[in-house]
Amino acid sequence: MSDELTARVLVVDDEPTLLRALSINLRAHGWDVVTAQDGRSALRAAADERPDVVVLDLGLPDMDGTEVIVGLRGWSSVPIVVLSARQHGEDKVEALDLGADDYVTKPFAMNELVARLRAAVRRSTTADSGLPVVEVGDLSIDLARKRVAKAGADVRLTPTEWAFLEVLARNLDRLVTREQVLREVWGPGHHEEFHYLRVYAAQLRRKLEDDPARPRHLLTTSGVGYTLQSTT
């Protein structure tokens, strides 16, 4: 993995003007940029160039971007940041469930996109290192020992609370869909029990957040899922 300031990004979009603008701006921020204008070219470029992160539009001329996600996930764990005009919740859920790491809707701020790309590369680097302790503000989440400390003091969690937190911690700074949390914590038979999530998210916030009513780390994206955010 290269340093994030000189990391390689594969940008996939069929709009030449946007593709050129993204390339210019990302290079100005220190990225090594590779581009593709359709799905097949994207898959070839990913195999040949081995990017550190992929920016992917869903509306491609030869295949849907979700097919590109599936194709990449068949052999690669490279972070994928979807950049799409599709703003419906079901589109986000589908992309994330198929293996995308983040979802940015058009129009977007360039600084936000760059920050998301850097976070995706950073998460990938951390995951590859296999570090068992996740630090989030004054929280220390020890995945190996299944323990949580807040400002150095142990926090007692129920087994279900821990399982919920663990799913988010293993996907730090990444939006995890409601369906994924239910599947991993409660099992496949509870795929529509969304009220469980509201209850346990509230319990976790009471134990982990300084102000549960205005959480800084355990964030909800309404109708989509949850994020454990390391920075505020």
KOLPA-94230 format. One record per residue: residue number from 1; residue in one letter; x, y, z of N, C-alpha, C in turn. Coordinates in pm, 1 decimal, always signed. Layout:
R  resi  resn        nu        nv        nw       cau       cav       caw        cu        cv        cw
R   NUM     A         X         Y         Z         X         Y         Z         X         Y         Z
...
% end
This chain:
R  resi  resn        nu        nv        nw       cau       cav       caw        cu        cv        cw
R     1     M     +85.2    -119.7      +0.0      +0.0      +0.0      +0.0     +87.9    +123.5      +0.0
R     2     S     +60.3    +214.0     -92.8    +138.9    +335.1     -98.1     +89.1    +435.7      +2.8
R     3     D    +172.6    +536.9     +30.9    +133.1    +643.4    +121.7      +9.3    +712.2     +67.1
R     4     E     -83.4    +753.6    +156.3    -209.0    +806.1    +107.8    -192.5    +934.5     +27.9
R     5     L     -85.7   +1013.5     +53.7     -66.3   +1136.3     -21.0     -24.5   +1108.3    -164.6
R     6     T     +29.3    +991.9    -191.2     +68.6    +955.8    -327.3      -3.1    +828.6    -370.3
R     7     A    -117.1    +803.3    -310.0    -192.1    +681.9    -341.7    -248.2    +690.6    -483.1
R     8     R    -273.4    +575.3    -540.9    -328.3    +567.1    -676.3    -478.7    +549.2    -669.6
R     9     V    -551.4    +631.1    -743.7    -696.8    +623.9    -747.3    -741.6    +595.5    -889.8
R    10     L    -832.6    +501.7    -904.1    -895.6    +472.2   -1031.5   -1031.3    +541.8   -1032.8
R    11     V   -1050.7    +634.4   -1126.2   -1175.6    +708.9   -1137.0   -1253.8    +655.6   -1256.4
R    12     V   -1376.2    +610.7   -1231.1   -1458.8    +549.2   -1334.8   -1585.0    +632.3   -1354.1
R    13     D   -1595.3    +698.6   -1469.0   -1712.5    +781.1   -1498.8   -1721.5    +799.9   -1649.7
R    14     D   -1842.9    +797.4   -1703.8   -1857.9    +808.2   -1849.4   -1877.8    +951.3   -1897.7
R    15     E   -1875.3   +1048.3   -1805.9   -1887.4   +1189.2   -1844.4   -1747.3   +1247.7   -1861.1
R    16     P   -1704.0   +1275.1   -1985.7   -1566.1   +1321.9   -2008.6   -1531.2   +1449.6   -1931.8
R    17     T   -1626.0   +1542.6   -1923.5   -1598.1   +1669.0   -1854.4   -1573.1   +1645.6   -1706.5
R    18     L   -1659.7   +1565.1   -1643.7   -1642.2   +1536.4   -1501.4   -1516.3   +1453.8   -1478.3
R    19     L   -1489.6   +1358.8   -1565.9   -1371.2   +1275.1   -1551.4   -1244.7   +1361.1   -1556.5
R    20     R   -1241.7   +1455.5   -1649.0   -1125.5   +1544.3   -1660.4   -1113.1   +1633.2   -1537.0
R    21     A   -1224.9   +1687.3   -1489.4   -1221.5   +1774.0   -1371.0   -1174.2   +1697.4   -1248.1
R    22     L   -1224.6   +1575.6   -1231.5   -1181.0   +1493.7   -1118.4   -1032.0   +1463.2   -1127.7
R    23     S    -986.4   +1429.5   -1245.5    -844.6   +1397.7   -1263.4    -756.8   +1516.0   -1226.3
R    24     I    -792.7   +1635.1   -1276.4    -713.1   +1755.6   -1247.9    -710.7   +1785.0   -1098.8
R    25     N    -828.3   +1780.0   -1035.2    -836.2   +1812.7    -892.5    -766.5   +1710.2    -805.2
R    26     L    -781.3   +1582.9    -836.8    -717.3   +1480.0    -755.6    -564.9   +1485.6    -771.1
R    27     R    -517.7   +1510.2    -890.9    -372.6   +1525.2    -909.6    -320.7   +1645.6    -832.2
R    28     A    -399.8   +1752.4    -828.6    -359.9   +1870.5    -752.1    -350.4   +1841.0    -603.6
R    29     H    -426.1   +1740.5    -557.4    -419.8   +1699.1    -416.5    -316.1   +1589.0    -393.6
R    30     G    -237.5   +1557.0    -494.2    -127.0   +1463.2    -475.4    -155.6   +1319.4    -512.6
R    31     W    -269.5   +1293.7    -577.4    -303.8   +1156.1    -612.2    -246.9   +1117.5    -748.6
R    32     D    -213.1    +992.0    -764.1    -179.2    +933.0    -892.7    -310.1    +881.3    -951.6
R    33     V    -354.9    +938.4   -1064.7    -489.3    +913.5   -1115.9    -486.9    +825.1   -1240.6
R    34     V    -570.7    +721.8   -1237.2    -596.8    +636.8   -1352.8    -745.7    +650.0   -1382.3
R    35     T    -784.9    +655.4   -1511.6    -925.9    +675.5   -1544.3    -979.6    +564.2   -1633.4
R    36     A   -1112.2    +549.0   -1628.2   -1183.3    +456.3   -1716.7   -1322.6    +512.7   -1738.6
R    37     Q   -1378.5    +488.5   -1861.5   -1508.3    +545.2   -1895.0   -1619.3    +440.6   -1907.1
R    38     D   -1587.0    +315.4   -1882.9   -1690.9    +212.3   -1882.3   -1648.9     +99.1   -1788.9
R    39     G   -1740.8      +6.8   -1765.8   -1718.3     -98.0   -1668.1   -1606.6    -193.6   -1704.2
R    40     R   -1603.9    -236.4   -1829.7   -1500.0    -331.7   -1870.0   -1361.1    -270.1   -1859.3
R    41     S   -1348.1    -144.0   -1902.5   -1218.7     -75.8   -1890.2   -1179.4     -59.8   -1743.2
R    42     A   -1279.3     -36.5   -1657.6   -1252.1     -20.9   -1514.9   -1196.2    -149.6   -1455.6
R    43     L   -1257.1    -262.0   -1489.7   -1210.6    -390.1   -1435.7   -1069.8    -422.8   -1485.0
R    44     R   -1042.2    -392.1   -1613.4    -907.1    -414.5   -1665.3    -805.6    -324.2   -1595.6
R    45     A    -843.1    -197.1   -1578.4    -751.2    -102.5   -1514.0    -724.2    -140.5   -1369.0
R    46     A    -826.7    -190.3   -1301.3    -807.2    -231.9   -1161.2    -707.6    -346.6   -1152.9
R    47     A    -716.3    -439.0   -1248.8    -624.7    -553.1   -1248.7    -483.8    -510.9   -1287.9
R    48     D    -471.9    -420.0   -1386.4    -340.6    -381.5   -1438.0    -270.0    -279.8   -1349.0
R    49     E    -345.6    -182.5   -1297.1    -285.0     -69.2   -1226.0    -283.3     -85.5   -1074.6
R    50     R    -361.4    -177.0   -1021.6    -368.8    -203.5    -876.6    -385.5     -74.3    -795.0
R    51     P    -497.2      -3.2    -814.9    -517.8    +122.7    -740.7    -536.3     +97.7    -591.5
R    52     D    -515.8    +203.1    -513.3    -537.2    +196.2    -369.2    -682.9    +223.3    -332.9
R    53     V    -757.7    +285.9    -424.7    -898.8    +315.1    -402.3    -962.6    +338.5    -538.9
R    54     V   -1091.8    +308.9    -549.0   -1166.3    +326.8    -673.4   -1281.0    +424.1    -649.4
R    55     V   -1295.2    +523.6    -738.4   -1412.1    +611.2    -740.5   -1499.6    +563.0    -854.8
R    56     L   -1623.9    +525.8    -825.8   -1706.5    +456.1    -924.4   -1842.6    +521.3    -941.8
R    57     D   -1871.9    +562.4   -1065.7   -2007.0    +606.0   -1101.2   -2090.8    +482.2   -1131.1
R    58     L   -2218.6    +484.6   -1093.4   -2303.4    +368.1   -1116.3   -2362.1    +364.7   -1257.2
R    59     G   -2379.5    +481.2   -1319.0   -2441.3    +486.5   -1450.4   -2340.0    +478.6   -1562.5
R    60     L   -2296.7    +359.0   -1595.8   -2196.2    +338.2   -1699.5   -2262.5    +287.2   -1827.6
R    61     P   -2200.5    +308.7   -1943.1   -2266.0    +275.1   -2069.2   -2277.5    +126.3   -2099.8
R    62     D   -2185.1     +45.1   -2050.0   -2185.2     -96.6   -2087.8   -2237.0    -190.4   -1980.1
R    63     M   -2237.3    -145.5   -1856.4   -2289.1    -226.6   -1745.3   -2318.3    -134.1   -1628.9
R    64     D   -2403.1    -180.3   -1539.4   -2431.6    -100.9   -1421.0   -2311.3    -103.9   -1327.1
R    65     G   -2292.0      +7.9   -1256.7   -2179.1     +14.6   -1165.2   -2182.3     -92.3   -1057.7
R    66     T   -2302.3    -140.0   -1022.1   -2310.3    -246.7    -922.4   -2243.5    -373.9    -973.3
R    67     E   -2248.0    -394.8   -1104.7   -2180.1    -511.3   -1162.4   -2028.5    -497.5   -1151.4
R    68     V   -1980.6    -374.7   -1160.0   -1837.7    -350.8   -1142.1   -1797.1    -382.2    -998.3
R    69     I   -1883.4    -342.0    -903.8   -1854.6    -372.4    -762.4   -1843.4    -522.9    -743.2
R    70     V   -1940.1    -595.8    -797.0   -1938.0    -741.7    -784.5   -1812.7    -799.3    -850.2
R    71     G   -1778.3    -747.7    -969.3   -1659.7    -796.3   -1038.3   -1532.1    -772.5    -959.6
R    72     L   -1520.7    -654.5    -899.6   -1402.0    -624.6    -819.1   -1397.7    -709.9    -693.4
R    73     R   -1513.1    -725.3    -628.2   -1514.4    -799.6    -501.9   -1489.4    -949.2    -523.0
R    74     G   -1496.4    -993.9    -647.6   -1465.4   -1133.5    -674.9   -1319.6   -1167.6    -652.3
R    75     W   -1232.9   -1064.5    -653.7   -1089.4   -1093.6    -637.5   -1013.2    -988.3    -559.2
R    76     S   -1076.4    -874.1    -527.4   -1002.4    -763.1    -466.7   -1078.5    -703.1    -349.4
R    77     S   -1004.9    -655.2    -250.4   -1063.8    -583.6    -137.8   -1037.1    -433.6    -146.9
R    78     V    -996.3    -384.4    -266.5    -967.6    -242.0    -283.3   -1089.2    -159.7    -240.3
R    79     P   -1069.1     -51.6    -164.8   -1182.4     +31.9    -124.7   -1253.0     +91.6    -246.3
R    80     I   -1385.4     +92.3    -243.4   -1466.5    +146.4    -352.3   -1554.6    +257.7    -297.1
R    81     V   -1539.0    +378.4    -351.7   -1623.0    +491.9    -314.6   -1714.7    +520.9    -432.4
R    82     V   -1842.9    +497.1    -414.8   -1939.7    +522.3    -521.0   -1965.9    +672.3    -529.7
R    83     L   -1966.0    +724.0    -653.0   -1995.8    +864.9    -678.8   -2110.4    +866.1    -778.6
R    84     S   -2230.7    +898.2    -732.4   -2347.4    +876.3    -818.1   -2452.9    +983.0    -798.6
R    85     A   -2529.6   +1007.1    -905.3   -2643.9   +1097.6    -896.2   -2765.6   +1028.4    -834.3
R    86     R   -2758.9    +896.7    -819.6   -2870.5    +823.0    -760.5   -2875.2    +849.1    -610.2
R    87     Q   -2983.7    +909.0    -563.9   -2992.2    +948.9    -423.9   -3093.2    +867.0    -344.3
R    88     H   -3154.0    +767.0    -408.7   -3251.5    +684.5    -336.7   -3181.0    +593.1    -237.3
R    89     G   -3243.1    +574.1    -121.7   -3183.9    +491.8     -17.5   -3156.3    +350.0     -62.1
R    90     E   -3246.1    +293.8    -148.3   -3226.9    +155.9    -190.0   -3102.4    +140.2    -277.6
R    91     D   -3068.8    +243.6    -354.3   -2947.2    +238.0    -435.9   -2823.1    +234.1    -347.7
R    92     K   -2825.1    +315.5    -241.9   -2711.9    +316.0    -149.1   -2699.1    +181.6     -78.3
R    93     V   -2811.7    +130.5     -33.2   -2811.0      +2.0     +37.4   -2755.2    -107.2     -52.6
R    94     E   -2801.8    -111.9    -179.0   -2755.4    -215.7    -269.8   -2604.9    -205.9    -292.9
R    95     A   -2555.4     -84.6    -318.8   -2412.0     -66.8    -345.1   -2329.1    -106.5    -224.1
R    96     L   -2373.0     -66.0    -105.1   -2297.8     -97.6     +16.4   -2304.1    -246.4     +47.9
R    97     D   -2420.5    -306.7     +28.5   -2433.5    -450.0     +53.7   -2347.0    -532.2     -41.3
R    98     L   -2327.7    -483.2    -162.9   -2246.8    -556.2    -260.4   -2097.3    -541.5    -235.0
R    99     G   -2060.4    -445.5    -149.0   -1919.2    -434.7    -114.3   -1857.8    -298.0    -128.4
R   100     A   -1935.4    -195.7    -168.8   -1881.7     -59.7    -171.5   -1851.7     -14.1     -29.1
R   101     D   -1752.6     +72.7     -16.0   -1711.4    +119.8    +116.4   -1774.8    +252.1    +154.9
R   102     D   -1814.9    +331.4     +56.3   -1872.3    +462.9     +84.5   -1957.3    +503.4     -34.6
R   103     Y   -2043.7    +604.2     -14.6   -2137.2    +646.7    -120.0   -2149.3    +798.0    -113.2
R   104     V   -2106.2    +865.7    -218.2   -2111.9   +1011.7    -226.9   -2208.0   +1047.2    -340.4
R   105     T   -2304.4   +1135.9    -313.2   -2401.1   +1173.4    -415.1   -2358.7   +1301.5    -486.4
R   106     K   -2389.1   +1306.7    -615.4   -2366.7   +1427.5    -694.7   -2484.9   +1522.2    -675.2
R   107     P   -2460.9   +1654.5    -671.3   -2330.3   +1721.5    -674.9   -2256.9   +1704.6    -542.8
R   108     F   -2127.0   +1722.3    -544.0   -2046.9   +1698.6    -424.7   -1938.7   +1806.2    -414.2
R   109     A   -1884.2   +1820.4    -293.2   -1772.2   +1911.9    -270.1   -1642.1   +1834.3    -287.8
R   110     M   -1548.8   +1890.6    -362.6   -1423.7   +1820.7    -390.8   -1348.6   +1787.6    -262.0
R   111     N   -1347.5   +1880.3    -168.2   -1275.4   +1855.1     -42.4   -1335.4   +1737.2     +33.0
R   112     E   -1469.3   +1723.3     +25.6   -1534.0   +1610.2     +92.2   -1493.1   +1479.2     +25.9
R   113     L   -1491.4   +1478.4    -108.1   -1453.3   +1356.6    -178.8   -1309.9   +1317.6    -145.2
R   114     V   -1219.3   +1414.1    -144.8   -1079.2   +1384.8    -112.0   -1068.8   +1328.7     +29.3
R   115     A   -1144.2   +1386.8    +123.3   -1141.2   +1337.1    +261.5   -1193.7   +1194.1    +269.1
R   116     R   -1299.5   +1164.1    +193.9   -1354.8   +1028.3    +194.1   -1255.3    +928.4    +134.5
R   117     L   -1185.5    +969.8     +28.7   -1086.9    +881.3     -32.6    -971.7    +853.7     +63.1
R   118     R    -924.1    +956.6    +128.8    -815.0    +937.0    +224.9    -858.5    +845.7    +338.6
R   119     A    -982.8    +865.3    +386.2   -1033.7    +780.1    +493.7   -1044.3    +635.3    +447.0
R   120     A   -1087.2    +614.3    +322.4   -1099.6    +478.7    +269.5    -964.1    +410.1    +261.5
R   121     V    -863.0    +483.6    +215.1    -727.7    +426.7    +208.3    -675.1    +398.1    +348.0
R   122     R    -700.6    +490.3    +440.9    -653.8    +472.6    +578.7    -718.3    +350.3    +643.1
R   123     R    -849.8    +333.2    +621.6    -918.4    +216.3    +677.0    -861.9     +88.0    +620.2
R   124     S    -834.4     +89.5    +491.5    -779.8     -29.1    +426.5    -643.7     -65.0    +483.4
R   125     T    -562.4     +36.7    +505.9    -429.4     +14.7    +562.5    -439.7     -41.8    +703.7
R   126     T    -532.6     +14.5    +782.3    -551.7     -33.2    +919.7    -601.5    -176.5    +920.6
R   127     A    -697.2    -206.8    +830.1    -750.6    -343.2    +823.8    -642.0    -442.1    +785.9
R   128     D    -554.9    -403.4    +691.8    -448.9    -492.9    +649.1    -349.1    -520.0    +761.4
R   129     S    -334.4    -423.6    +852.8    -236.9    -440.7    +960.9    -286.9    -535.8   +1067.8
R   130     G    -419.6    -558.5   +1071.2    -475.9    -652.0   +1167.1    -473.1    -603.7   +1311.0
R   131     L    -468.4    -472.7   +1331.2    -463.9    -419.7   +1467.0    -593.2    -453.2   +1540.7
R   132     P    -584.1    -510.5   +1662.8    -704.6    -553.8   +1732.3    -772.5    -444.9   +1813.0
R   133     V    -711.0    -325.9   +1826.3    -767.8    -219.3   +1908.0    -806.4    -102.2   +1818.1
R   134     V    -932.4     -59.6   +1827.7    -982.4     +53.8   +1750.4    -999.7    +171.5   +1845.2
R   135     E    -939.0    +285.3   +1811.0    -948.3    +405.6   +1893.1   -1046.6    +502.2   +1829.0
R   136     V   -1145.2    +545.2   +1905.8   -1247.6    +638.7   +1858.1   -1265.6    +746.0   +1965.1
R   137     G   -1205.9    +863.0   +1943.9   -1211.7    +965.2   +2047.0   -1149.7    +913.6   +2174.8
R   138     D   -1224.3    +919.8   +2286.8   -1171.7    +867.1   +2413.5   -1213.4    +721.5   +2435.1
R   139     L   -1266.1    +657.8   +2330.7   -1304.2    +517.3   +2339.3   -1191.9    +429.0   +2287.6
R   140     S   -1168.6    +318.7   +2354.5   -1073.6    +217.2   +2311.0   -1149.2     +84.8   +2300.6
R   141     I   -1160.0     +33.3   +2178.0   -1238.3     -86.8   +2152.8   -1141.7    -199.7   +2119.1
R   142     D   -1126.6    -293.6   +2212.2   -1033.1    -405.3   +2196.0   -1109.5    -522.6   +2135.4
R   143     L   -1089.9    -543.3   +2005.7   -1165.5    -646.9   +1935.5   -1122.7    -787.2   +1976.6
R   144     A    -996.0    -802.3   +2013.1    -946.7    -934.7   +2051.8   -1002.1    -976.7   +2187.5
R   145     R   -1003.7    -883.5   +2282.2   -1048.9    -915.3   +2418.1   -1196.5    -884.5   +2440.7
R   146     K   -1262.3    -826.1   +2340.2   -1403.9    -789.9   +2350.5   -1428.7    -699.6   +2470.7
R   147     R   -1347.7    -592.7   +2478.4   -1359.6    -497.9   +2588.7   -1363.2    -356.8   +2533.1
R   148     V   -1435.1    -269.8   +2604.3   -1443.1    -128.6   +2567.7   -1407.5     -45.2   +2688.8
R   149     A   -1325.4     +58.3   +2665.9   -1292.1    +152.1   +2772.5   -1322.3    +293.5   +2723.7
R   150     K   -1374.5    +375.2   +2814.4   -1400.6    +515.9   +2784.7   -1319.2    +600.8   +2879.8
R   151     A   -1226.8    +677.9   +2825.3   -1135.9    +759.2   +2905.5   -1063.2    +672.3   +3008.0
R   152     G   -1029.0    +550.4   +2969.7    -952.7    +461.1   +3055.6   -1035.3    +374.0   +3147.4
R   153     A   -1165.6    +398.6   +3156.6   -1252.1    +321.0   +3246.2   -1331.0    +218.1   +3165.0
R   154     D   -1335.3     +95.0   +3215.0   -1408.2      -9.7   +3143.8   -1557.4     +21.9   +3135.4
R   155     V   -1616.5     -10.4   +3019.7   -1759.8      +6.2   +2997.9   -1820.8    -132.6   +2983.9
R   156     R   -1923.0    -159.8   +3063.7   -1987.5    -291.2   +3059.6   -2094.6    -291.3   +2951.1
R   157     L   -2082.2    -383.7   +2856.0   -2179.8    -398.4   +2749.6   -2241.7    -537.7   +2755.9
R   158     T   -2367.4    -547.9   +2718.1   -2429.2    -678.6   +2705.1   -2370.8    -746.9   +2581.2
R   159     P   -2385.1    -877.4   +2568.0   -2334.7    -945.9   +2448.2   -2390.4    -888.6   +2318.0
R   160     T   -2519.0    -852.2   +2317.6   -2577.9    -796.8   +2195.4   -2524.5    -657.3   +2168.0
R   161     E   -2509.2    -575.3   +2271.4   -2450.4    -442.3   +2252.6   -2309.0    -454.1   +2196.3
R   162     W   -2231.7    -547.9   +2250.2   -2095.9    -567.3   +2199.8   -2098.0    -610.8   +2053.4
R   163     A   -2186.5    -702.9   +2018.1   -2191.7    -752.0   +1880.1   -2225.0    -638.6   +1783.8
R   164     F   -2317.1    -550.8   +1822.2   -2354.0    -434.7   +1740.8   -2232.1    -343.9   +1724.5
R   165     L   -2168.1    -310.9   +1836.0   -2051.6    -222.6   +1830.5   -1938.1    -283.9   +1750.4
R   166     E   -1918.2    -413.5   +1764.1   -1808.6    -479.3   +1693.6   -1825.5    -469.5   +1541.8
R   167     V   -1949.2    -487.0   +1493.6   -1973.8    -474.4   +1349.6   -1932.6    -335.7   +1301.4
R   168     L   -1968.9    -233.7   +1378.2   -1935.0     -96.6   +1338.1   -1785.3     -70.6   +1349.9
R   169     A   -1723.6    -122.5   +1456.7   -1580.8     -99.4   +1477.5   -1496.5    -165.2   +1369.4
R   170     R   -1539.8    -280.6   +1321.7   -1465.7    -348.5   +1214.2   -1485.9    -278.7   +1080.0
R   171     N   -1579.1    -185.6   +1075.9   -1603.2    -105.3    +955.1   -1589.2     +43.0    +988.8
R   172     L   -1486.7     +76.9   +1066.4   -1468.9    +212.3   +1117.6   -1477.5    +315.6   +1005.6
R   173     D   -1556.8    +420.3   +1030.2   -1577.1    +532.2    +937.1   -1650.7    +490.7    +810.1
R   174     R   -1706.7    +371.4    +808.5   -1779.2    +322.8    +691.3   -1925.7    +303.3    +728.0
R   175     L   -2013.7    +346.1    +639.2   -2156.2    +327.2    +661.1   -2191.2    +179.5    +648.5
R   176     V   -2250.0    +124.3    +755.1   -2292.4     -15.6    +756.2   -2444.3     -17.9    +748.2
R   177     T   -2498.4     -90.5    +653.1   -2643.0     -89.5    +634.1   -2715.4    -157.4    +750.2
R   178     R   -2840.2    -118.7    +766.3   -2922.5    -180.2    +870.5   -2932.1    -331.1    +849.5
R   179     E   -2947.4    -369.1    +723.3   -2960.5    -511.2    +692.1   -2835.4    -589.8    +731.8
R   180     Q   -2717.8    -529.4    +710.0   -2593.7    -598.3    +746.0   -2582.3    -615.8    +896.4
R   181     V   -2617.1    -510.7    +972.0   -2611.2    -520.7   +1118.9   -2705.9    -629.1   +1167.7
R   182     L   -2829.6    -628.7   +1118.1   -2925.7    -731.0   +1160.4   -2876.4    -870.6   +1126.7
R   183     R   -2821.8    -886.4   +1007.4   -2773.2   -1018.3    +964.0   -2658.7   -1066.8   +1051.6
R   184     E   -2564.8    -978.0   +1083.1   -2446.2   -1020.0   +1158.0   -2470.3   -1033.0   +1307.6
R   185     V   -2563.1    -955.6   +1361.2   -2586.7    -957.0   +1506.3   -2700.5   -1052.0   +1543.5
R   186     W   -2810.6   -1045.8   +1469.0   -2928.1   -1125.6   +1505.6   -2951.0   -1245.9   +1414.5
R   187     G   -2887.1   -1248.5   +1298.6   -2903.3   -1360.8   +1208.0   -2998.7   -1329.6   +1093.7
R   188     P   -2999.7   -1415.1    +990.8   -3077.1   -1388.2    +869.7   -3227.9   -1386.7    +889.6
R   189     G   -3275.8   -1442.7    +997.7   -3420.1   -1445.4   +1020.3   -3477.1   -1315.7   +1072.3
R   190     H   -3392.7   -1214.0   +1093.5   -3439.4   -1087.8   +1152.1   -3411.5    -969.9   +1059.0
R   191     H   -3423.9    -992.3    +928.3   -3379.5    -890.4    +832.8   -3468.5    -766.6    +827.9
R   192     E   -3584.2    -767.9    +892.2   -3671.6    -650.6    +891.9   -3699.7    -598.2   +1032.6
R   193     E   -3627.5    -645.5   +1131.3   -3651.8    -603.5   +1270.5   -3575.2    -474.8   +1301.3
R   194     F   -3607.0    -368.7   +1227.8   -3529.4    -245.8   +1240.1   -3543.8    -179.3   +1376.7
R   195     H   -3653.4    -208.6   +1447.8   -3670.1    -148.7   +1579.9   -3562.3    -197.7   +1677.3
R   196     Y   -3508.2    -318.5   +1655.1   -3397.9    -364.7   +1738.4   -3282.1    -265.9   +1731.5
R   197     L   -3254.6    -219.0   +1610.7   -3138.9    -131.2   +1590.0   -3156.3      +0.3   +1664.7
R   198     R   -3273.9     +57.9   +1658.8   -3297.4    +184.9   +1728.7   -3276.8    +168.9   +1878.2
R   199     V   -3326.1     +58.6   +1932.0   -3314.3     +35.4   +2076.4   -3167.4     +20.4   +2117.2
R   200     Y   -3094.7     -63.5   +2045.3   -2956.6     -90.5   +2085.4   -2862.5     +24.5   +2052.2
R   201     A   -2890.6     +98.3   +1945.3   -2809.8    +217.2   +1916.2   -2825.7    +318.5   +2028.4
R   202     A   -2948.6    +335.2   +2077.6   -2973.1    +428.0   +2187.7   -2900.3    +382.9   +2314.1
R   203     Q   -2903.9    +251.4   +2341.8   -2833.7    +199.9   +2460.3   -2682.9    +222.8   +2449.8
R   204     L   -2626.5    +197.9   +2332.7   -2483.4    +219.3   +2314.5   -2447.0    +366.5   +2330.3
R   205     R   -2529.7    +454.7   +2277.5   -2500.5    +597.8   +2290.4   -2501.7    +641.2   +2436.7
R   206     R   -2596.4    +586.2   +2514.0   -2601.6    +622.4   +2656.8   -2473.5    +581.0   +2728.9
R   207     K   -2413.1    +472.0   +2685.5   -2293.5    +421.7   +2753.0   -2163.2    +480.3   +2697.7
R   208     L   -2164.6    +521.3   +2570.4   -2038.6    +556.6   +2505.1   -2024.6    +704.0   +2469.3
R   209     E   -2134.9    +773.4   +2449.5   -2128.6    +912.7   +2406.2   -2131.2   +1007.5   +2526.2
R   210     D   -2060.9   +1119.9   +2514.2   -2067.4   +1221.9   +2618.5   -2207.1   +1282.1   +2625.8
R   211     D   -2268.5   +1304.4   +2511.0   -2404.5   +1356.9   +2504.2   -2484.7   +1266.9   +2409.8
R   212     P   -2555.8   +1168.4   +2463.2   -2628.2   +1072.9   +2377.7   -2727.5   +1139.0   +2282.7
R   213     A   -2780.7   +1255.5   +2319.9   -2877.3   +1323.2   +2233.8   -2810.5   +1386.6   +2112.1
R   214     R   -2680.1   +1414.6   +2123.5   -2603.5   +1471.1   +2011.7   -2476.9   +1388.2   +1992.8
R   215     P   -2492.2   +1267.7   +1940.6   -2377.0   +1177.0   +1930.4   -2270.4   +1229.4   +1835.2
R   216     R   -2145.6   +1202.6   +1869.8   -2032.2   +1243.8   +1786.7   -1971.8   +1126.2   +1711.1
R   217     H   -1993.0   +1005.0   +1759.7   -1925.2    +889.2   +1702.0   -2020.9    +784.6   +1644.5
R   218     L   -2125.8    +748.1   +1716.5   -2220.0    +648.4   +1666.2   -2331.5    +723.4   +1595.3
R   219     L   -2319.7    +730.7   +1461.2   -2408.0    +815.3   +1381.5   -2507.4    +731.1   +1302.4
R   220     T   -2625.4    +786.3   +1282.8   -2730.7    +720.9   +1205.5   -2751.3    +794.1   +1073.8
R   221     T   -2755.5    +719.2    +964.8   -2802.2    +771.9    +836.4   -2943.2    +718.7    +818.8
R   222     S   -3040.6    +805.8    +831.3   -3180.5    +765.8    +839.2   -3221.1    +676.0    +722.3
R   223     G   -3279.2    +562.2    +756.3   -3328.8    +468.6    +656.4   -3223.5    +386.3    +587.4
R   224     V   -3095.3    +407.5    +622.2   -2987.9    +337.3    +553.2   -2903.7    +253.6    +649.9
R   225     G   -2845.1    +317.3    +751.9   -2760.1    +240.5    +841.3   -2687.2    +325.4    +943.1
R   226     Y   -2572.7    +272.9    +990.3   -2498.4    +332.6   +1100.4   -2350.3    +341.9   +1066.6
R   227     T   -2285.8    +443.4   +1127.0   -2141.9    +463.0   +1110.8   -2078.4    +487.3   +1247.0
R   228     L   -1967.2    +419.4   +1275.4   -1885.3    +453.6   +1390.6   -1775.7    +544.8   +1336.8
R   229     Q   -1786.2    +671.6   +1370.3   -1697.1    +772.4   +1312.6   -1582.9    +805.4   +1408.3
R   230     S   -1460.7    +799.3   +1355.5   -1343.3    +818.3   +1440.7   -1311.0    +964.0   +1462.5
R   231     T   -1350.8   +1052.3   +1368.8   -1321.6   +1194.3   +1381.8   -1450.8   +1272.9   +1377.2
R   232     T   -1447.5   +1391.9   +1435.6   -1566.7   +1476.6   +1439.0   -1534.6   +1611.6   +1380.1
% end
